């Protein structure tokens, strides 16, 4: 299973970015997909997750600004990020969780830098 994240970059505060995570080699039923981020010196933290049925969960810090979506046919997950803040600066990682058995697969990460 491979996950490839795209769409990171440098943006000014208040700007927008759209991250995509393409997958290959998935032969199992997906339970959920998600985005996590890790800032320098910090632990990796949840940004947003989405189940195969469309249920979503967001970190409080991004609610109302970020939107996660998933294309079930393509096994691709997206993260629309609006109103970006300098504190959103981090490496963003996508993951996929298999339904059964439960395994978690990670992509390589994409850098998002928000300048003030």
C-alpha positions as CSV (number, residue, x, y, z in Angstrom):
1,X,0.0,0.0,0.0
2,X,1.4,3.4,-0.9
3,X,0.1,6.9,-0.1
4,X,1.3,10.0,-1.8
5,X,0.4,13.4,-0.4
6,X,0.4,16.5,-2.7
7,X,-0.4,20.1,-2.5
8,X,1.7,21.5,0.3
9,X,3.6,24.8,-0.1
10,X,4.2,28.3,1.2
11,X,1.2,30.5,1.7
12,X,0.5,33.8,3.5
13,X,-1.7,33.9,6.5
14,X,-5.4,33.9,5.5
15,X,-4.7,32.0,2.3
16,X,-5.8,28.5,1.2
17,X,-4.3,25.2,0.2
18,X,-5.8,22.0,-0.9
19,X,-4.0,18.8,0.0
20,X,-4.6,15.5,-1.9
21,X,-3.6,12.0,-0.9
22,X,-3.5,9.4,-3.7
23,X,-3.3,5.7,-2.9
24,X,-2.3,2.6,-4.7
25,X,-2.3,-1.1,-3.8
26,X,-5.4,-1.0,-1.7
27,X,-7.2,-4.3,-1.8
28,X,-9.1,-4.1,1.4
29,X,-12.2,-2.3,2.7
30,X,-11.3,1.1,4.1
31,X,-12.5,2.1,7.5
32,X,-11.4,5.7,7.4
33,X,-8.8,8.1,6.0
34,X,-7.3,11.0,7.7
35,X,-4.8,13.9,7.9
36,X,-2.4,14.5,10.7
37,X,0.3,17.0,11.1
38,X,3.6,17.4,12.9
39,X,5.3,20.7,13.6
40,X,9.0,20.9,14.5
41,X,9.6,19.7,18.1
42,X,5.9,18.6,18.4
43,X,4.1,15.3,18.4
44,X,2.0,14.3,15.4
45,X,-1.5,15.4,16.0
46,X,-4.9,14.7,14.4
47,X,-6.2,17.3,11.9
48,X,-9.2,15.5,10.5
49,X,-10.6,12.1,9.7
50,X,-13.4,10.8,7.5
51,X,-15.0,7.4,7.5
52,X,-16.0,5.5,4.3
53,X,-19.5,6.4,5.2
54,X,-18.7,10.1,5.2
55,X,-18.6,10.8,8.9
56,X,-16.0,13.4,9.8
57,X,-14.0,14.4,12.8
58,X,-11.9,17.6,13.2
59,X,-9.4,18.9,15.6
60,X,-10.9,21.9,17.5
61,X,-8.1,24.1,16.1
62,X,-9.2,23.6,12.5
63,X,-13.0,23.4,12.8
64,X,-14.7,25.9,10.5
65,X,-11.5,26.4,8.4
66,X,-10.6,23.0,7.1
67,X,-12.8,20.5,5.2
68,X,-11.9,16.8,4.7
69,X,-13.4,14.8,1.8
70,X,-12.9,11.5,0.3
71,X,-13.4,10.0,-3.2
72,X,-14.4,6.4,-2.4
73,X,-14.0,5.3,-6.1
74,X,-10.4,6.6,-6.2
75,X,-9.5,5.9,-2.6
76,X,-8.3,9.5,-2.4
77,X,-8.7,11.9,0.5
78,X,-8.5,15.7,0.3
79,X,-8.1,18.5,2.8
80,X,-9.3,21.9,1.9
81,X,-7.6,24.4,4.2
82,X,-8.9,28.0,4.3
83,X,-8.0,30.8,6.6
84,X,-4.5,29.4,7.2
85,X,-2.6,30.6,10.2
86,X,1.1,30.5,11.0
87,X,0.4,27.9,13.7
88,X,-0.9,25.6,10.9
89,X,2.7,25.3,9.7
90,X,3.7,21.6,9.8
91,X,4.3,18.5,7.8
92,X,1.0,17.1,6.9
93,X,0.6,13.3,6.7
94,X,-2.3,11.3,5.3
95,X,-3.3,7.8,6.4
96,X,-5.7,5.0,5.6
97,X,-7.1,2.6,8.1
98,X,-8.3,-0.8,6.9
99,X,-11.6,-2.2,8.2
100,X,-10.5,-5.7,9.2
101,X,-7.9,-6.5,10.3
102,X,-7.3,-2.9,11.5
103,X,-4.0,-1.7,10.0
104,X,-2.9,1.9,9.6
105,X,-0.9,3.0,6.5
106,X,0.9,6.3,6.3
107,X,2.0,8.6,3.5
108,X,5.3,10.4,3.4
109,X,4.1,13.9,4.3
110,X,3.9,17.3,2.6
111,X,5.2,20.5,4.0
112,X,2.8,23.4,4.7
113,X,4.3,26.7,5.7
114,X,2.1,29.7,6.5
115,X,3.9,33.1,6.8
116,X,2.6,35.9,8.9
